[in-house]
Amino acid sequence: MDKSWIRDDTSSEANGWWWSGIPQFVGLSSLFATLFGSSSPMFNSAKLLVLGFIIETGRRLFQWLIERFRLQYSMTAQFDEGDPSYEWVVQFLTKQGLWRRTREFRVNARNSQRKWGIRTRPEGTVKDNAEYVPTYEVPQLFRWNGYWFEIKRSKGALGIQPMNPYGMHQSVGGGTIFITIYSLKMAVLSDFVEDARSSYLEVSKPDVIIHTADTPNFNPSFAWSNVKRKVRRRLSSIILQEGVIESIVKDAQEFLDMEDWYVGRGIPHRRGYLLYGPPGSGKSSTIYALAGELGLEIYSLSLASGFVDDSFLQRAASSIPKRSIFLIEDIDCAFPRDDDAETPLDFLANIPGLPRRYSNGIRRSAVTLSGLLNVIDGVGSDDGRLFFATTNYIDRLDPALLRPGRIDRKIQYSLATQPQAAALFMRFFEPPAPVTIQPKLMLEVPSTSPPISVMVTAENSDDIGANHGDKYNTSLRQLADSFSSSIAPGEFSTAELQGFLLSCKNQPEKAVADVSDWMAQERKDRQERKEREEVRKRKAQEKQSSLLKGQYAYGGQVKAMQVTGSLPVASLTVSPPDVPISDGSIGATANGDIQHDKEKDDHQELLPSPAYEPRDESGVSLNSEKVVST
Ligand SMILES: Nc1ncnc2c1ncn2[C@@H]1O[C@H](COP(=O)(O)OP(=O)(O)OP(=O)(O)O)[C@@H](O)[C@H]1O
């Protein structure tokens, strides 16, 4: 039997072409030999070509099999940056030490922003100004709880919807982490996520985590674009009337503990608080301290941000996890102000369909009342969260917002009382809270501190601390009493008093001696500010009487226009959205934003732009036809 198609030792190994046995095996060797002659270079090239083809086919087949295997026996989870679960996973992976195999890092300057990077030195080292965040750009394998996991991260890009390696829709604007688990048990994934979350909560304990939305983003899952951390503040550092802060904490804790009770009775598990009062009275500080005490994260939104409208608010609110605080600061900016009607731009704000953005030069919120109510307790609201709102002007809020179910507790803050001033004084100059002294450890208190600044050792700390501290505290209390009795109750905010005390750090006697002068100076400054404000208002009113009132040229047409005041030419240099901003002081951009150029805010500038002549619906120039001159 002719076996030459199986092996040809002489022509393969002898020439070093041991692998050329493959084409021989498939019977092509003799075919090529016949075609090209066995010693021809063409013969060898043809063999190489076939070999390459076979190897490539084999490789693809192998890949295909791996892919089938992956599809059959694994699942992939996607974590988008901006979603809280992304934070849990990144922190968890960093803690697991997975970064050790990473060769790619992003370097961030250290600041209050949390990136879950790796420190190269122990915490507190002076030369620790940057941290190194593993990027996981290259897939990495790791084992968790006996299962194999593969991790891969891909970058997002603003405005593009990039394809990801698993064919899923990827986040626009942030990175995305994909975790493939080689198991089909969903429980493995949920256990992993839960584990990551608990680890994250544990690590975050010393801080309060605050999520904010700083940039416009159109991705549904990417509203909270920024994460910051603040050192937890002790409840005792908030000086309010007795029992107030404790009652808020108790109320919030009860709410969190009673989810079943709410569900069992069919009552939505939501609770809303409104903290209102003058600026600098401790509203925000209360919320941060509460969050630290209960271990909750804060999702804080400012309705005055230009990009926050109803739809953004809805998206942002719906991505807040349970057991968190949803905070809206200065909620009043979503409501009209009493003096709005008097402002020169008022008529612009009343145009149907045009968001109320500016009033008297002040940016207003694009959020509507119904949009706001919807996220607080409408279909767009989620259960299990504490809702907090702060305002300096409760009177501006719509009663609909204040009804129970939306706002369940209203807490009033006021300017500092005398007992508050005394407590603040004590907080400032009291020796720091007792330090747990380890045996043999020396504690050096800086020499600039009040009299307690002695060297304390483990052996003698009790004697020194007790005697000296008591004496010091007694005299401090006396100083606090004289300080507070000089303060006019209800005239200054706690923040203002704090600002003054900061100028007398470690000098309680100086604070007492200087406080009257400081108050006198403050009163003088206030009086001057008030006078400046009155002049500004008067000027604005005078200007307003000569400004145009009417309807806004929206959608490309001026519907009607009416003039009040003394302008000889009645026209308005407001551009319709499709016309560039005119040369006057008021203009509109293509997205309906009103632009108000204060520099040019002179009625002379409100003459018609040569480039734009307002016309009515039939195309007749309003300058000549309908405009009335007074
Ligand atoms: N009652 C208070 N107890 C302790 N510190 C206070 C108190 N009120 C104000 N402060 C201090 O004043 C500063 C400003 O306080 P905070 O931001 O909480 O005031 P606010 O009422 O929220 O002001 P705004 O209405 O302007 O937002 C903080 O540094 C805080 O420590």
The ligand as an ORCA input file, in Angstrom:
! r2SCAN-3c Opt
* xyz 0 1
  N     -25.611     75.788     65.242
  C     -24.332     75.625     64.906
  N     -23.512     74.842     65.621
  C     -22.238     74.679     65.281
  N     -21.650     75.275     64.231
  C     -22.415     76.063     63.476
  C     -23.788     76.275     63.766
  N     -24.292     77.106     62.854
  C     -23.299     77.392     62.015
  N     -22.179     76.772     62.375
  C     -20.893     76.847     61.667
  O     -21.043     77.829     60.658
  C     -20.643     77.356     59.382
  C     -21.809     77.407     58.395
  O     -22.842     76.573     58.881
  P     -23.900     75.855     57.943
  O     -23.385     75.747     56.559
  O     -24.351     74.598     58.597
  O     -25.058     76.914     57.982
  P     -26.402     76.920     57.135
  O     -27.510     77.263     58.076
  O     -26.569     75.654     56.389
  O     -26.122     78.117     56.171
  P     -26.756     78.389     54.687
  O     -28.218     78.625     54.887
  O     -26.051     79.629     54.249
  O     -26.450     77.200     53.875
  C     -20.129     75.964     59.603
  O     -18.733     76.026     59.600
  C     -20.601     75.562     60.973
  O     -19.582     74.873     61.630
*
